Amino acid sequence: MTSAADARFWDRASGRYAKAKIADQGGYERTLERTRALLAPDDRILELGCGTGSTALRLAPSVQGYLATDISTKMIAIAEGKAAAGPVPGLAFRAATAEGMTSEPVAFNAVLAFNYLHLVRDLQDTLRHVRGLLVPGGLLISKTPCLGDMSVVIRSILLPTLRAVRLAPHVTVLDARGLSRLIEGAGFDILATEGHATKGKDARPFIVARKT
């Protein structure tokens, strides 16, 4: 699959995605609260992989500017529909990826990547682009499913089967240590690694990293 194929996958999935319930609402709320505490009122924020905009609509009122992006134009269309029903000053949605924003005139105080980094095809390159989009000392705030820390059945049997029948997107199998090494290798200092799950085993580390 290519990036264009990834976009088509998420376009097809957008309707189901919009209707899906959050599996761990308590963990999601904790992530929102922790992220909000890291942001300042005059910050400009970039969110990668915003999906249908739920997180953007929750966090954008806390900052000066918030650009929420996704590879899927249909996800963005749904997000814009939500925003139209309750506009938030300073919030904008755009179909884009970090790699395609190299000419962005505005540097961001923080880049948010929730449930995103495991879906990109070249994580090292993505992290390099993310670093370039940040102001000096800017933050990368991420929460990433690490399939390498999950059941071997999920990563070795279920995921390949679903991908074979086009029911799963491209996924990079990471573990938490490997993910941290990649982030550090891209020019970040990791400030915090936390678990926010309120039930079950937590294999989605919340990582706060600062651009060096």
C-alpha positions as CSV (number, residue, x, y, z in Angstrom):
1,M,0.0,0.0,0.0
2,T,1.0,3.6,-0.5
3,S,0.1,6.8,1.3
4,A,-2.6,7.4,-1.2
5,A,-4.0,3.9,-0.4
6,D,-3.8,4.8,3.3
7,A,-5.9,7.9,2.6
8,R,-8.5,5.8,0.7
9,F,-8.6,3.3,3.6
10,W,-9.4,6.0,6.1
11,D,-11.9,7.6,3.7
12,R,-13.8,4.3,3.6
13,A,-13.5,3.9,7.3
14,S,-14.6,7.5,8.2
15,G,-18.3,6.7,8.7
16,R,-17.6,3.8,11.0
17,Y,-14.9,5.7,12.8
18,A,-17.2,8.6,13.5
19,K,-19.8,6.3,15.1
20,A,-17.4,4.2,17.1
21,K,-17.3,4.7,20.9
22,I,-14.1,5.4,22.8
23,A,-13.0,2.1,24.3
24,D,-11.6,3.7,27.5
25,Q,-13.3,6.9,28.1
26,G,-11.6,7.4,31.5
27,G,-8.2,7.0,29.9
28,Y,-9.1,9.4,27.1
29,E,-10.3,12.1,29.6
30,R,-7.0,11.7,31.5
31,T,-5.0,12.2,28.3
32,L,-7.0,15.3,27.5
33,E,-6.5,16.7,31.0
34,R,-2.8,16.0,31.0
35,T,-2.4,17.5,27.5
36,R,-4.3,20.6,28.4
37,A,-2.1,21.2,31.4
38,L,1.0,21.3,29.0
39,L,-0.5,23.9,26.7
40,A,-0.4,27.7,27.2
41,P,-3.2,30.1,26.2
42,D,-1.1,31.8,23.5
43,D,0.2,28.5,22.0
44,R,-0.3,27.5,18.4
45,I,-0.9,23.7,18.2
46,L,-0.8,21.2,15.3
47,E,-2.6,17.9,15.7
48,L,-1.7,15.1,13.3
49,G,-4.2,12.3,12.6
50,C,-7.1,14.3,14.1
51,G,-9.7,11.9,12.7
52,T,-13.2,13.4,12.9
53,G,-12.1,16.2,15.2
54,S,-13.3,15.2,18.7
55,T,-10.0,15.9,20.4
56,A,-9.5,19.1,18.5
57,L,-12.9,20.4,19.6
58,R,-12.0,19.7,23.2
59,L,-8.6,21.2,23.3
60,A,-8.8,24.1,20.9
61,P,-10.6,26.5,23.3
62,S,-7.5,26.4,25.6
63,V,-5.1,27.9,23.0
64,Q,-4.7,30.7,20.6
65,G,-4.5,28.6,17.4
66,Y,-5.2,25.0,16.6
67,L,-4.7,23.3,13.2
68,A,-6.1,19.8,13.1
69,T,-5.0,17.6,10.2
70,D,-5.7,14.2,8.8
71,I,-4.7,12.2,5.7
72,S,-8.4,11.5,5.0
73,T,-10.5,14.2,3.3
74,K,-13.7,12.5,4.5
75,M,-12.5,12.5,8.1
76,I,-11.8,16.2,7.7
77,A,-15.3,16.8,6.2
78,I,-16.9,15.2,9.2
79,A,-14.8,17.2,11.6
80,E,-15.7,20.4,9.8
81,G,-19.3,19.5,10.1
82,K,-18.9,19.1,13.8
83,A,-17.1,22.4,14.1
84,A,-19.9,24.2,12.1
85,A,-22.4,23.1,14.8
86,G,-20.3,24.7,17.5
87,P,-17.5,26.9,16.1
88,V,-14.3,27.4,18.1
89,P,-12.2,30.5,17.5
90,G,-8.8,29.7,16.2
91,L,-9.6,26.1,15.2
92,A,-9.1,25.0,11.6
93,F,-9.1,21.6,9.9
94,R,-7.0,20.6,6.9
95,A,-6.3,17.4,4.9
96,A,-2.5,17.1,5.4
97,T,0.4,15.2,6.8
98,A,3.5,16.4,8.6
99,E,5.6,15.5,5.6
100,G,3.5,17.7,3.4
101,M,3.7,20.8,5.6
102,T,7.4,21.6,5.2
103,S,6.5,25.1,3.8
104,E,4.2,25.9,6.7
105,P,4.9,29.6,7.6
106,V,3.9,29.1,11.2
107,A,6.0,27.2,13.7
108,F,4.0,25.4,16.4
109,N,4.5,25.3,20.1
110,A,3.3,21.7,20.3
111,V,2.5,18.9,17.9
112,L,0.0,16.4,19.1
113,A,0.0,12.8,17.7
114,F,-2.6,10.6,19.3
115,N,-3.0,7.1,17.9
116,Y,-0.9,8.2,14.9
117,L,2.8,7.4,15.0
118,H,2.2,3.7,14.5
119,L,0.3,4.4,11.3
120,V,3.0,6.3,9.4
121,R,5.1,4.5,6.9
122,D,8.5,6.0,7.7
123,L,8.4,7.0,11.4
124,Q,12.0,8.4,11.4
125,D,11.1,10.7,8.5
126,T,7.8,11.8,10.1
127,L,9.6,12.6,13.4
128,R,12.2,14.7,11.5
129,H,9.4,16.7,9.8
130,V,7.6,17.1,13.2
131,R,10.8,18.5,14.7
132,G,11.0,21.0,11.8
133,L,7.5,22.3,12.5
134,L,8.2,23.1,16.1
135,V,9.5,26.3,17.7
136,P,12.8,25.9,19.7
137,G,11.9,23.9,22.8
138,G,8.5,23.0,21.4
139,L,6.7,19.8,22.5
140,L,5.8,16.6,20.8
141,I,2.9,15.0,22.8
142,S,1.9,11.6,21.7
143,K,0.0,8.5,22.7
144,T,0.8,5.5,20.6
145,P,-0.5,1.9,20.5
146,C,2.6,-0.2,20.8
147,L,1.7,-3.6,19.2
148,G,5.1,-5.0,20.2
149,D,4.0,-4.8,23.8
150,M,0.6,-6.4,23.0
151,S,-0.4,-10.0,22.6
152,V,1.6,-11.9,19.9
153,V,-1.8,-13.1,18.6
154,I,-2.7,-9.5,17.8
155,R,0.5,-8.5,16.0
156,S,1.3,-11.8,14.3
157,I,-2.0,-13.3,13.4
158,L,-5.0,-10.9,13.7
159,L,-3.3,-7.8,12.2
160,P,-1.8,-9.6,9.1
161,T,-5.2,-11.3,8.5
162,L,-7.1,-8.1,8.6
163,R,-4.6,-6.3,6.4
164,A,-4.8,-9.2,3.9
165,V,-8.5,-8.5,3.4
166,R,-8.1,-4.7,3.5
167,L,-9.8,-4.4,6.9
168,A,-6.7,-2.8,8.6
169,P,-4.4,0.0,7.5
170,H,-0.6,0.0,7.4
171,V,0.7,-0.4,11.0
172,T,4.2,-0.3,12.3
173,V,4.8,-2.8,15.1
174,L,6.6,-0.8,17.9
175,D,7.3,-1.4,21.5
176,A,7.5,1.4,24.0
177,R,11.3,1.3,24.3
178,G,11.8,1.3,20.6
179,L,9.4,4.2,20.1
180,S,11.2,6.2,22.8
181,R,14.6,5.6,21.1
182,L,13.2,6.8,17.7
183,I,11.8,9.9,19.3
184,E,15.2,10.7,21.0
185,G,17.1,9.9,17.9
186,A,15.0,12.4,16.0
187,G,16.3,15.2,18.2
188,F,14.0,15.2,21.2
189,D,14.4,14.9,25.0
190,I,11.7,12.8,26.6
191,L,10.3,14.6,29.6
192,A,7.6,12.1,30.6
193,T,6.3,8.7,29.8
194,E,2.9,7.8,31.4
195,G,0.2,5.3,31.3
196,H,-3.3,6.6,31.1
197,A,-5.4,3.5,30.8
198,T,-8.1,2.9,33.4
199,K,-8.7,-0.7,32.5
200,G,-6.6,-3.6,31.1
201,K,-3.0,-3.6,30.2
202,D,-1.7,-0.3,29.1
203,A,0.3,-0.6,25.8
204,R,-0.3,3.0,24.7
205,P,2.4,5.2,26.3
206,F,1.7,8.9,26.6
207,I,5.0,10.5,25.8
208,V,5.9,14.2,26.2
209,A,9.1,15.1,24.4
210,R,10.9,18.5,23.9
211,K,12.7,19.6,20.8
212,T,16.4,20.0,21.6
